[in-house]
Amino acid sequence: MATYDLVCNECGHEFEVFVQGFLEDKDRVCPKCDATDVRQKFSSFLRNLGCSAPAGSGFG
Ligand SMILES: [Zn+2]
């Protein structure tokens, strides 16, 4: 499972998509205006790993 941050080039709406593997064309659709002209902001894969880390493990 990976999360991708996308930005719609049509309306500027920023949204996230959750996919099992790689981002496919069918996933690149703006939920707000249905535009397929969206771009990827950045890969949040590493960020997600950090967020899912159990609290209190390390840094103690
Ligand atoms: Zn849009």
N, CA, C, O and the ligand as a Tripos MOL2 file, in Angstrom:
@<TRIPOS>MOLECULE
protein
  241   239    61     0     0
PROTEIN
NO_CHARGES

@<TRIPOS>ATOM
      1 N           0.8530   -1.2030    0.0000 N.3       1 MET1
      2 CA          0.0000    0.0000    0.0000 C.3       1 MET1
      3 C           0.8780    1.2390    0.0000 C.2       1 MET1
      4 O           1.7990    1.3690    0.8060 O.2       1 MET1
      5 N           0.5830    2.1220   -0.8970 N.am      2 ALA2
      6 CA          1.3490    3.3620   -0.9750 C.3       2 ALA2
      7 C           0.3920    4.5310   -1.1570 C.2       2 ALA2
      8 O          -0.7070    4.3830   -1.6910 O.2       2 ALA2
      9 N           0.8250    5.6580   -0.7140 N.am      3 THR3
     10 CA          0.0160    6.8640   -0.8480 C.3       3 THR3
     11 C           0.7080    7.8320   -1.7810 C.2       3 THR3
     12 O           1.9160    8.0470   -1.6900 O.2       3 THR3
     13 N          -0.0640    8.4120   -2.6780 N.am      4 TYR4
     14 CA          0.4900    9.3940   -3.5930 C.3       4 TYR4
     15 C          -0.2540   10.7110   -3.4370 C.2       4 TYR4
     16 O          -1.4840   10.7530   -3.4030 O.2       4 TYR4
     17 N           0.5130   11.7700   -3.3450 N.am      5 ASP5
     18 CA         -0.0780   13.1000   -3.2850 C.3       5 ASP5
     19 C          -0.1550   13.6680   -4.7000 C.2       5 ASP5
     20 O           0.8580   13.8120   -5.3850 O.2       5 ASP5
     21 N          -1.3630   13.9830   -5.1170 N.am      6 LEU6
     22 CA         -1.5630   14.4880   -6.4630 C.3       6 LEU6
     23 C          -2.1580   15.8880   -6.4220 C.2       6 LEU6
     24 O          -2.8250   16.2760   -5.4630 O.2       6 LEU6
     25 N          -1.9010   16.6190   -7.4720 N.am      7 VAL7
     26 CA         -2.4790   17.9490   -7.6180 C.3       7 VAL7
     27 C          -3.1500   18.0290   -8.9760 C.2       7 VAL7
     28 O          -2.5610   17.6760   -9.9970 O.2       7 VAL7
     29 N          -4.3930   18.5000   -8.9760 N.am      8 CYS8
     30 CA         -5.1240   18.6290  -10.2200 C.3       8 CYS8
     31 C          -4.6480   19.8810  -10.9540 C.2       8 CYS8
     32 O          -4.5770   20.9680  -10.3810 O.2       8 CYS8
     33 N          -4.3330   19.7050  -12.2070 N.am      9 ASN9
     34 CA         -3.8970   20.8480  -13.0030 C.3       9 ASN9
     35 C          -5.0770   21.6930  -13.4760 C.2       9 ASN9
     36 O          -4.9020   22.8240  -13.9310 O.2       9 ASN9
     37 N          -6.2590   21.1400  -13.3640 N.am     10 GLU10
     38 CA         -7.4460   21.8650  -13.8260 C.3      10 GLU10
     39 C          -7.9690   22.8160  -12.7560 C.2      10 GLU10
     40 O          -8.1600   24.0040  -13.0180 O.2      10 GLU10
     41 N          -8.2010   22.2970  -11.5470 N.am     11 CYS11
     42 CA         -8.8150   23.1200  -10.5000 C.3      11 CYS11
     43 C          -7.8600   23.3650   -9.3360 C.2      11 CYS11
     44 O          -8.1840   24.1220   -8.4210 O.2      11 CYS11
     45 N          -6.6880   22.7330   -9.3600 N.am     12 GLY12
     46 CA         -5.7180   22.9700   -8.3090 C.3      12 GLY12
     47 C          -5.9910   22.1900   -7.0370 C.2      12 GLY12
     48 O          -5.3250   22.3890   -6.0210 O.2      12 GLY12
     49 N          -6.9780   21.2990   -7.0960 N.am     13 HIS13
     50 CA         -7.3290   20.5110   -5.9220 C.3      13 HIS13
     51 C          -6.2080   19.5200   -5.5920 C.2      13 HIS13
     52 O          -5.6990   18.8230   -6.4690 O.2      13 HIS13
     53 N          -5.8380   19.4740   -4.3180 N.am     14 GLU14
     54 CA         -4.8130   18.5400   -3.8860 C.3      14 GLU14
     55 C          -5.4820   17.3760   -3.1770 C.2      14 GLU14
     56 O          -6.3540   17.5690   -2.3300 O.2      14 GLU14
     57 N          -5.0660   16.1640   -3.5310 N.am     15 PHE15
     58 CA         -5.6930   15.0010   -2.9310 C.3      15 PHE15
     59 C          -4.6970   13.8570   -2.8650 C.2      15 PHE15
     60 O          -3.6220   13.9050   -3.4620 O.2      15 PHE15
     61 N          -5.0850   12.8250   -2.1210 N.am     16 GLU16
     62 CA         -4.2340   11.6560   -1.9840 C.3      16 GLU16
     63 C          -4.9460   10.4500   -2.5590 C.2      16 GLU16
     64 O          -6.1700   10.3430   -2.4820 O.2      16 GLU16
     65 N          -4.1790    9.5500   -3.1330 N.am     17 VAL17
     66 CA         -4.7490    8.2930   -3.5910 C.3      17 VAL17
     67 C          -3.9930    7.1490   -2.9220 C.2      17 VAL17
     68 O          -2.7790    7.2050   -2.7260 O.2      17 VAL17
     69 N          -4.7450    6.1240   -2.5850 N.am     18 PHE18
     70 CA         -4.1610    4.9530   -1.9580 C.3      18 PHE18
     71 C          -4.1960    3.8020   -2.9570 C.2      18 PHE18
     72 O          -5.2650    3.4150   -3.4290 O.2      18 PHE18
     73 N          -3.0500    3.2680   -3.2700 N.am     19 VAL19
     74 CA         -2.9920    2.1840   -4.2410 C.3      19 VAL19
     75 C          -2.1890    1.0180   -3.6750 C.2      19 VAL19
     76 O          -1.3680    1.1790   -2.7720 O.2      19 VAL19
     77 N          -2.4550   -0.1620   -4.2360 N.am     20 GLN20
     78 CA         -1.7750   -1.3720   -3.7740 C.3      20 GLN20
     79 C          -0.3110   -1.3720   -4.2060 C.2      20 GLN20
     80 O           0.5710   -1.7980   -3.4610 O.2      20 GLN20
     81 N          -0.0710   -0.8860   -5.4220 N.am     21 GLY21
     82 CA          1.2940   -0.9170   -5.9380 C.3      21 GLY21
     83 C           1.6830    0.4210   -6.5270 C.2      21 GLY21
     84 O           1.8160    1.4230   -5.8250 O.2      21 GLY21
     85 N           1.8580    0.4070   -7.8240 N.am     22 PHE22
     86 CA          2.2580    1.6390   -8.4890 C.3      22 PHE22
     87 C           1.0370    2.4360   -8.9370 C.2      22 PHE22
     88 O          -0.0500    1.8970   -9.1450 O.2      22 PHE22
     89 N           1.2550    3.7080   -9.0710 N.am     23 LEU23
     90 CA          0.1860    4.5880   -9.5020 C.3      23 LEU23
     91 C          -0.1350    4.3280  -10.9740 C.2      23 LEU23
     92 O           0.7510    4.3490  -11.8280 O.2      23 LEU23
     93 N          -1.4040    4.0840  -11.2520 N.am     24 GLU24
     94 CA         -1.8230    3.8360  -12.6250 C.3      24 GLU24
     95 C          -2.6390    5.0100  -13.1450 C.2      24 GLU24
     96 O          -3.0490    5.8940  -12.3930 O.2      24 GLU24
     97 N          -2.8580    4.9890  -14.4440 N.am     25 ASP25
     98 CA         -3.5980    6.0930  -15.0540 C.3      25 ASP25
     99 C          -4.9980    6.2320  -14.4770 C.2      25 ASP25
    100 O          -5.5160    7.3400  -14.3350 O.2      25 ASP25
    101 N          -5.6040    5.1000  -14.1460 N.am     26 LYS26
    102 CA         -6.9680    5.1460  -13.6190 C.3      26 LYS26
    103 C          -7.0250    5.8060  -12.2500 C.2      26 LYS26
    104 O          -8.0790    6.2610  -11.8060 O.2      26 LYS26
    105 N          -5.8750    5.8510  -11.5890 N.am     27 ASP27
    106 CA         -5.8270    6.4760  -10.2730 C.3      27 ASP27
    107 C          -5.6010    7.9800  -10.3720 C.2      27 ASP27
    108 O          -5.8080    8.7240   -9.4130 O.2      27 ASP27
    109 N          -5.1790    8.4000  -11.5410 N.am     28 ARG28
    110 CA         -4.8460    9.8080  -11.7080 C.3      28 ARG28
    111 C          -6.0680   10.5930  -12.1800 C.2      28 ARG28
    112 O          -6.0840   11.1480  -13.2790 O.2      28 ARG28
    113 N          -7.0700   10.6260  -11.3450 N.am     29 VAL29
    114 CA         -8.2970   11.3580  -11.6560 C.3      29 VAL29
    115 C          -8.6460   12.2560  -10.4740 C.2      29 VAL29
    116 O          -8.6450   11.8180   -9.3240 O.2      29 VAL29
    117 N          -8.9390   13.5040  -10.7710 N.am     30 CYS30
    118 CA         -9.3060   14.4410   -9.7180 C.3      30 CYS30
    119 C         -10.6980   14.0970   -9.1910 C.2      30 CYS30
    120 O         -11.6470   14.0160   -9.9710 O.2      30 CYS30
    121 N         -10.8320   13.8930   -7.8790 N.am     31 PRO31
    122 CA        -12.1370   13.5510   -7.2890 C.3      31 PRO31
    123 C         -13.0860   14.7400   -7.2800 C.2      31 PRO31
    124 O         -14.2820   14.5880   -7.0350 O.2      31 PRO31
    125 N         -12.5620   15.8900   -7.5400 N.am     32 LYS32
    126 CA        -13.3760   17.0980   -7.4570 C.3      32 LYS32
    127 C         -13.9960   17.4590   -8.8130 C.2      32 LYS32
    128 O         -15.1810   17.7780   -8.8990 O.2      32 LYS32
    129 N         -13.1740   17.4030   -9.8700 N.am     33 CYS33
    130 CA        -13.6730   17.8310  -11.1740 C.3      33 CYS33
    131 C         -13.5170   16.7400  -12.2350 C.2      33 CYS33
    132 O         -13.7930   16.9740  -13.4110 O.2      33 CYS33
    133 N         -13.0790   15.5550  -11.8230 N.am     34 ASP34
    134 CA        -12.9640   14.4130  -12.7420 C.3      34 ASP34
    135 C         -11.9130   14.5960  -13.8280 C.2      34 ASP34
    136 O         -11.8760   13.8260  -14.7880 O.2      34 ASP34
    137 N         -11.0790   15.5830  -13.6920 N.am     35 ALA35
    138 CA        -10.0370   15.7880  -14.6860 C.3      35 ALA35
    139 C          -8.9460   14.7210  -14.5350 C.2      35 ALA35
    140 O          -8.6230   14.2950  -13.4270 O.2      35 ALA35
    141 N          -8.3970   14.3090  -15.6590 N.am     36 THR36
    142 CA         -7.3130   13.3290  -15.6150 C.3      36 THR36
    143 C          -5.9560   14.0120  -15.7370 C.2      36 THR36
    144 O          -4.9130   13.3590  -15.7710 O.2      36 THR36
    145 N          -5.9960   15.3320  -15.8020 N.am     37 ASP37
    146 CA         -4.7610   16.0940  -15.9290 C.3      37 ASP37
    147 C          -4.2500   16.4410  -14.5390 C.2      37 ASP37
    148 O          -4.3720   17.5750  -14.0750 O.2      37 ASP37
    149 N          -3.6840   15.4520  -13.8980 N.am     38 VAL38
    150 CA         -3.1660   15.6540  -12.5590 C.3      38 VAL38
    151 C          -1.6830   15.3110  -12.5340 C.2      38 VAL38
    152 O          -1.1960   14.5140  -13.3370 O.2      38 VAL38
    153 N          -0.9900   15.9220  -11.6090 N.am     39 ARG39
    154 CA          0.4410   15.6390  -11.4920 C.3      39 ARG39
    155 C           0.7360   15.2050  -10.0660 C.2      39 ARG39
    156 O          -0.0030   15.5000   -9.1270 O.2      39 ARG39
    157 N           1.8300   14.5040   -9.9470 N.am     40 GLN40
    158 CA          2.2200   13.9900   -8.6450 C.3      40 GLN40
    159 C           3.0370   15.0380   -7.9030 C.2      40 GLN40
    160 O           4.0230   15.5590   -8.4240 O.2      40 GLN40
    161 N           2.6160   15.3390   -6.6850 N.am     41 LYS41
    162 CA          3.3560   16.3240   -5.9030 C.3      41 LYS41
    163 C           4.7030   15.7590   -5.4980 C.2      41 LYS41
    164 O           5.7540   16.3080   -5.8290 O.2      41 LYS41
    165 N           4.6500   14.6730   -4.7900 N.am     42 PHE42
    166 CA          5.8710   13.9900   -4.3770 C.3      42 PHE42
    167 C           5.4910   12.6330   -3.8340 C.2      42 PHE42
    168 O           4.3340   12.3920   -3.4910 O.2      42 PHE42
    169 N           6.4400   11.7720   -3.7590 N.am     43 SER43
    170 CA          6.1600   10.4560   -3.2050 C.3      43 SER43
    171 C           6.1690   10.5290   -1.6900 C.2      43 SER43
    172 O           7.1450   10.9700   -1.0830 O.2      43 SER43
    173 N           5.0760   10.0930   -1.0900 N.am     44 SER44
    174 CA          4.9780   10.1600    0.3640 C.3      44 SER44
    175 C           5.2040    8.7880    0.9830 C.2      44 SER44
    176 O           4.8350    8.5320    2.1290 O.2      44 SER44
    177 N           5.8190    7.9120    0.1930 N.am     45 PHE45
    178 CA          6.0280    6.5530    0.6740 C.3      45 PHE45
    179 C           6.8680    6.5410    1.9410 C.2      45 PHE45
    180 O           6.5300    5.8710    2.9170 O.2      45 PHE45
    181 N           7.9560    7.2810    1.9200 N.am     46 LEU46
    182 CA          8.8280    7.3100    3.0760 C.3      46 LEU46
    183 C           8.1430    8.0010    4.2460 C.2      46 LEU46
    184 O           8.3090    7.6030    5.3990 O.2      46 LEU46
    185 N           7.3770    9.0330    3.9420 N.am     47 ARG47
    186 CA          6.6770    9.7370    4.9950 C.3      47 ARG47
    187 C           5.6790    8.8150    5.6980 C.2      47 ARG47
    188 O           5.5140    8.8560    6.9170 O.2      47 ARG47
    189 N           5.0250    7.9900    4.8950 N.am     48 ASN48
    190 CA          4.0530    7.0720    5.4630 C.3      48 ASN48
    191 C           4.7290    6.0640    6.3870 C.2      48 ASN48
    192 O           4.1870    5.6980    7.4300 O.2      48 ASN48
    193 N           5.8950    5.6290    5.9950 N.am     49 LEU49
    194 CA          6.6130    4.6790    6.8370 C.3      49 LEU49
    195 C           6.9080    5.3200    8.1900 C.2      49 LEU49
    196 O           6.8050    4.6770    9.2350 O.2      49 LEU49
    197 N           7.2710    6.5840    8.1520 N.am     50 GLY50
    198 CA          7.5730    7.2810    9.3990 C.3      50 GLY50
    199 C           6.3390    7.4470   10.2530 C.2      50 GLY50
    200 O           6.3970    7.3200   11.4760 O.2      50 GLY50
    201 N           5.2130    7.7320    9.6060 N.am     51 CYS51
    202 CA          3.9920    7.9760   10.3480 C.3      51 CYS51
    203 C           3.4550    6.7020   10.9780 C.2      51 CYS51
    204 O           2.7990    6.7380   12.0190 O.2      51 CYS51
    205 N           3.7420    5.5620   10.3280 N.am     52 SER52
    206 CA          3.1810    4.3190   10.8200 C.3      52 SER52
    207 C           4.0570    3.6830   11.8940 C.2      52 SER52
    208 O           3.7150    2.6420   12.4550 O.2      52 SER52
    209 N           5.1850    4.3190   12.1700 N.am     53 ALA53
    210 CA          6.0650    3.7660   13.1950 C.3      53 ALA53
    211 C           5.3950    3.8770   14.5580 C.2      53 ALA53
    212 O           4.8030    4.9110   14.8670 O.2      53 ALA53
    213 N           5.4740    2.8530   15.3620 N.am     54 PRO54
    214 CA          4.8660    2.8900   16.6820 C.3      54 PRO54
    215 C           5.4650    3.9870   17.5530 C.2      54 PRO54
    216 O           6.6800    4.1820   17.5820 O.2      54 PRO54
    217 N           4.6090    4.6860   18.2470 N.am     55 ALA55
    218 CA          5.0860    5.7590   19.0990 C.3      55 ALA55
    219 C           5.8370    5.1800   20.2910 C.2      55 ALA55
    220 O           5.4470    4.1480   20.8370 O.2      55 ALA55
    221 N           6.8720    5.8220   20.6750 N.am     56 GLY56
    222 CA          7.5970    5.4100   21.8570 C.3      56 GLY56
    223 C           8.6670    4.3660   21.5740 C.2      56 GLY56
    224 O           9.3350    3.8970   22.4950 O.2      56 GLY56
    225 N           8.8370    4.0000   20.3120 N.am     57 SER57
    226 CA          9.8910    3.0380   19.9750 C.3      57 SER57
    227 C          11.1460    3.8170   19.5890 C.2      57 SER57
    228 O          11.2230    4.3730   18.4930 O.2      57 SER57
    229 N          12.0810    3.8540   20.4440 N.am     58 GLY58
    230 CA         13.2760    4.6300   20.1880 C.3      58 GLY58
    231 C          13.1370    6.0310   20.7650 C.2      58 GLY58
    232 O          12.1110    6.3590   21.3610 O.2      58 GLY58
    233 N          14.1290    6.8300   20.5960 N.am     59 PHE59
    234 CA         14.1410    8.1830   21.1120 C.3      59 PHE59
    235 C          13.7120    8.2080   22.5850 C.2      59 PHE59
    236 O          12.9170    9.0510   23.0010 O.2      59 PHE59
    237 N          14.2340    7.3090   23.3240 N.am     60 GLY60
    238 CA         13.7450    7.2770   24.6740 C.3      60 GLY60
    239 C          14.7280    7.7040   25.7040 C.2      60 GLY60
    240 O          14.4110    7.7140   26.8940 O.2      60 GLY60
    241 ZN         -9.7210   19.0280  -10.3820 Zn       61 ZN61
@<TRIPOS>BOND
     1     1     2 1
     2     2     3 1
     3     3     4 2
     4     3     5 am
     5     5     6 1
     6     6     7 1
     7     7     8 2
     8     7     9 am
     9     9    10 1
    10    10    11 1
    11    11    12 2
    12    11    13 am
    13    13    14 1
    14    14    15 1
    15    15    16 2
    16    15    17 am
    17    17    18 1
    18    18    19 1
    19    19    20 2
    20    19    21 am
    21    21    22 1
    22    22    23 1
    23    23    24 2
    24    23    25 am
    25    25    26 1
    26    26    27 1
    27    27    28 2
    28    27    29 am
    29    29    30 1
    30    30    31 1
    31    31    32 2
    32    31    33 am
    33    33    34 1
    34    34    35 1
    35    35    36 2
    36    35    37 am
    37    37    38 1
    38    38    39 1
    39    39    40 2
    40    39    41 am
    41    41    42 1
    42    42    43 1
    43    43    44 2
    44    43    45 am
    45    45    46 1
    46    46    47 1
    47    47    48 2
    48    47    49 am
    49    49    50 1
    50    50    51 1
    51    51    52 2
    52    51    53 am
    53    53    54 1
    54    54    55 1
    55    55    56 2
    56    55    57 am
    57    57    58 1
    58    58    59 1
    59    59    60 2
    60    59    61 am
    61    61    62 1
    62    62    63 1
    63    63    64 2
    64    63    65 am
    65    65    66 1
    66    66    67 1
    67    67    68 2
    68    67    69 am
    69    69    70 1
    70    70    71 1
    71    71    72 2
    72    71    73 am
    73    73    74 1
    74    74    75 1
    75    75    76 2
    76    75    77 am
    77    77    78 1
    78    78    79 1
    79    79    80 2
    80    79    81 am
    81    81    82 1
    82    82    83 1
    83    83    84 2
    84    83    85 am
    85    85    86 1
    86    86    87 1
    87    87    88 2
    88    87    89 am
    89    89    90 1
    90    90    91 1
    91    91    92 2
    92    91    93 am
    93    93    94 1
    94    94    95 1
    95    95    96 2
    96    95    97 am
    97    97    98 1
    98    98    99 1
    99    99   100 2
   100    99   101 am
   101   101   102 1
   102   102   103 1
   103   103   104 2
   104   103   105 am
   105   105   106 1
   106   106   107 1
   107   107   108 2
   108   107   109 am
   109   109   110 1
   110   110   111 1
   111   111   112 2
   112   111   113 am
   113   113   114 1
   114   114   115 1
   115   115   116 2
   116   115   117 am
   117   117   118 1
   118   118   119 1
   119   119   120 2
   120   119   121 am
   121   121   122 1
   122   122   123 1
   123   123   124 2
   124   123   125 am
   125   125   126 1
   126   126   127 1
   127   127   128 2
   128   127   129 am
   129   129   130 1
   130   130   131 1
   131   131   132 2
   132   131   133 am
   133   133   134 1
   134   134   135 1
   135   135   136 2
   136   135   137 am
   137   137   138 1
   138   138   139 1
   139   139   140 2
   140   139   141 am
   141   141   142 1
   142   142   143 1
   143   143   144 2
   144   143   145 am
   145   145   146 1
   146   146   147 1
   147   147   148 2
   148   147   149 am
   149   149   150 1
   150   150   151 1
   151   151   152 2
   152   151   153 am
   153   153   154 1
   154   154   155 1
   155   155   156 2
   156   155   157 am
   157   157   158 1
   158   158   159 1
   159   159   160 2
   160   159   161 am
   161   161   162 1
   162   162   163 1
   163   163   164 2
   164   163   165 am
   165   165   166 1
   166   166   167 1
   167   167   168 2
   168   167   169 am
   169   169   170 1
   170   170   171 1
   171   171   172 2
   172   171   173 am
   173   173   174 1
   174   174   175 1
   175   175   176 2
   176   175   177 am
   177   177   178 1
   178   178   179 1
   179   179   180 2
   180   179   181 am
   181   181   182 1
   182   182   183 1
   183   183   184 2
   184   183   185 am
   185   185   186 1
   186   186   187 1
   187   187   188 2
   188   187   189 am
   189   189   190 1
   190   190   191 1
   191   191   192 2
   192   191   193 am
   193   193   194 1
   194   194   195 1
   195   195   196 2
   196   195   197 am
   197   197   198 1
   198   198   199 1
   199   199   200 2
   200   199   201 am
   201   201   202 1
   202   202   203 1
   203   203   204 2
   204   203   205 am
   205   205   206 1
   206   206   207 1
   207   207   208 2
   208   207   209 am
   209   209   210 1
   210   210   211 1
   211   211   212 2
   212   211   213 am
   213   213   214 1
   214   214   215 1
   215   215   216 2
   216   215   217 am
   217   217   218 1
   218   218   219 1
   219   219   220 2
   220   219   221 am
   221   221   222 1
   222   222   223 1
   223   223   224 2
   224   223   225 am
   225   225   226 1
   226   226   227 1
   227   227   228 2
   228   227   229 am
   229   229   230 1
   230   230   231 1
   231   231   232 2
   232   231   233 am
   233   233   234 1
   234   234   235 1
   235   235   236 2
   236   235   237 am
   237   237   238 1
   238   238   239 1
   239   239   240 2
@<TRIPOS>SUBSTRUCTURE
     1 MET1         2 RESIDUE 1 A MET
     2 ALA2         6 RESIDUE 1 A ALA
     3 THR3        10 RESIDUE 1 A THR
     4 TYR4        14 RESIDUE 1 A TYR
     5 ASP5        18 RESIDUE 1 A ASP
     6 LEU6        22 RESIDUE 1 A LEU
     7 VAL7        26 RESIDUE 1 A VAL
     8 CYS8        30 RESIDUE 1 A CYS
     9 ASN9        34 RESIDUE 1 A ASN
    10 GLU10       38 RESIDUE 1 A GLU
    11 CYS11       42 RESIDUE 1 A CYS
    12 GLY12       46 RESIDUE 1 A GLY
    13 HIS13       50 RESIDUE 1 A HIS
    14 GLU14       54 RESIDUE 1 A GLU
    15 PHE15       58 RESIDUE 1 A PHE
    16 GLU16       62 RESIDUE 1 A GLU
    17 VAL17       66 RESIDUE 1 A VAL
    18 PHE18       70 RESIDUE 1 A PHE
    19 VAL19       74 RESIDUE 1 A VAL
    20 GLN20       78 RESIDUE 1 A GLN
    21 GLY21       82 RESIDUE 1 A GLY
    22 PHE22       86 RESIDUE 1 A PHE
    23 LEU23       90 RESIDUE 1 A LEU
    24 GLU24       94 RESIDUE 1 A GLU
    25 ASP25       98 RESIDUE 1 A ASP
    26 LYS26      102 RESIDUE 1 A LYS
    27 ASP27      106 RESIDUE 1 A ASP
    28 ARG28      110 RESIDUE 1 A ARG
    29 VAL29      114 RESIDUE 1 A VAL
    30 CYS30      118 RESIDUE 1 A CYS
    31 PRO31      122 RESIDUE 1 A PRO
    32 LYS32      126 RESIDUE 1 A LYS
    33 CYS33      130 RESIDUE 1 A CYS
    34 ASP34      134 RESIDUE 1 A ASP
    35 ALA35      138 RESIDUE 1 A ALA
    36 THR36      142 RESIDUE 1 A THR
    37 ASP37      146 RESIDUE 1 A ASP
    38 VAL38      150 RESIDUE 1 A VAL
    39 ARG39      154 RESIDUE 1 A ARG
    40 GLN40      158 RESIDUE 1 A GLN
    41 LYS41      162 RESIDUE 1 A LYS
    42 PHE42      166 RESIDUE 1 A PHE
    43 SER43      170 RESIDUE 1 A SER
    44 SER44      174 RESIDUE 1 A SER
    45 PHE45      178 RESIDUE 1 A PHE
    46 LEU46      182 RESIDUE 1 A LEU
    47 ARG47      186 RESIDUE 1 A ARG
    48 ASN48      190 RESIDUE 1 A ASN
    49 LEU49      194 RESIDUE 1 A LEU
    50 GLY50      198 RESIDUE 1 A GLY
    51 CYS51      202 RESIDUE 1 A CYS
    52 SER52      206 RESIDUE 1 A SER
    53 ALA53      210 RESIDUE 1 A ALA
    54 PRO54      214 RESIDUE 1 A PRO
    55 ALA55      218 RESIDUE 1 A ALA
    56 GLY56      222 RESIDUE 1 A GLY
    57 SER57      226 RESIDUE 1 A SER
    58 GLY58      230 RESIDUE 1 A GLY
    59 PHE59      234 RESIDUE 1 A PHE
    60 GLY60      238 RESIDUE 1 A GLY
    61 ZN61       241 GROUP 0 **** ****
